[in-house]
Amino acid sequence: MKKFLRIASLIFLGFILLLFVFYLVKNESLPEGTPSAEADELAMKMMESLNYEAWESTPEVSWTFKGIHSYKWNRMEHIVTVKWDDHEVILNPEDKSGIVQNGENYSSQEIEQLINTSWDYFNNDSFWLCAPFKAFDPGTERSIVTLKDGRQGLKVTYTSGGSTPGDSYVWILDENNRPTSVKMWVSILPLGGMEFTWENYKTLESGAMIAQDHLLYGNVNIDITNIQ
């Protein structure tokens, strides 16, 4: 028994050491940058590469996030139908108000919690849908930075708004200024500089382009499906 416990302890300590080494290797400091007109111009080029004008005129879009949250977003009336598990909320994301379907089955506290949850889901999941179009959202700052590996990127920092103000994203662009990946410094991720691809673009009927796949380390996919 003692031998088993000794082996188990060594395995556990080895696992902790492995995690610590992984953290040291993968964790990156946020690159410094100064907001500038050049960065604003690059951000506009990024948005234009995905047809921002068409996105602005897209009246409605629906999608499924990782197969677990489904959305129908009426962008003209600023109303989102959010579905997950057996819940459905008609959400107004501008003032975080909403209506819970079959609300008579819930207490007032449960209704408030469901509305708050739907807003958190929408705020996160819509980022994966249309983040490049949010580079000029209120409370954002843009700068051009150099990453640890020498690549240049467009850093967008959200100084206010959303669920987690203070988060920063560095967009990696191709020769046409189209995003190919994004590195994140956000409060909900354990490592700074985690990089997700921005690929497998789909063109909506309006002409706007949406990336459907976002791969981390080549195999973990934050996928967007059923885009209409």
Summary of the structure (lengths in Angstrom):
residues: 228
radius of gyration: 20.4
end to end distance: 58.9
largest distance: 68.4
contacts: 642
relative contact order: 0.16
helix: 32%
strand: 33%
